Amino acid sequence: MNVPSSPNLRSLGQRETLRERVRDALRAAVISGELEPGAVYSAPTLGARFGVSSTPVREAMLDLAKEGLVVAQPNKGFRITEVSEQDLDNLAAVRLLIEPPTVRACVPVIPEADFAALRELAQAIVDAVDRGDLVGYVRADHVFHLALLGYSGNRHLVDVVSDLRTRTRLLGLAPLLRSGRLSTSAAEHHALMDLVEARDAPAAEELMLRHIGHVRGLWASGAEES
């Protein structure tokens, strides 16, 4: 079977507009909890924080408002939406239904020629942790997992998972980073690539099940293990 390279891999070299770069960074900041749920941020404040003018920030936040991540507050800025524990449970449940079996189906058809590029994506996640860059971690993790799922050839499925991941909150990332345990999680992406390269589809599915369980069990709640 000839399977086209993942759309995510093909698009890595494409240039993003400033608005898109700012939107991706802000989205990752919301997901990671760097922008706190319930807090209101003005465009000038966020612009200073991310080193850009307020105009692309305002445009990007309007995009995120359409995704339900923020709510515009007239004359104030944008309020970061809050997600309930029940919503997080439901999001994780849907992801468990979709992602692990899809990864299992993709493992046999990923071209060997793409292994190196996928390894680079996995390494980008590790590098972000080494830098202490939570926003970069979220962005790199998003790209890696959607790249894998892209080999399903099902654009609708990839879009659904992208939306589910966007609506998730990883408020426990900062405690994990401080404890050094986020490095262990980052290394799981290389472990997953080991299984992909070995064509061990059942084990890759099992690893994805555990990986998503980590997200809901600790990251989303912001709890810190003793």
Secondary structure, DSSP 8 states (H G I E B T S, - for coil): ------HHHHTTTS---HHHHHHHHHHHHHHHTSS-TT-EE-HHHHHHHHTS-HHHHHHHHHHHHHTTSEEEETTTEEEE----HHHHHHHHHHHHHHHHHHHHHHGGGS-GGGHHHHHHHHHHHHHHHHHT-HHHHHHHHHHHHHHHHGGG--HHHHHHHHHHHHH---TTHHHHHHHTHHHHHHHHHHHHHHHHHTT-HHHHHHHHHHHHHHIIIIITTT----
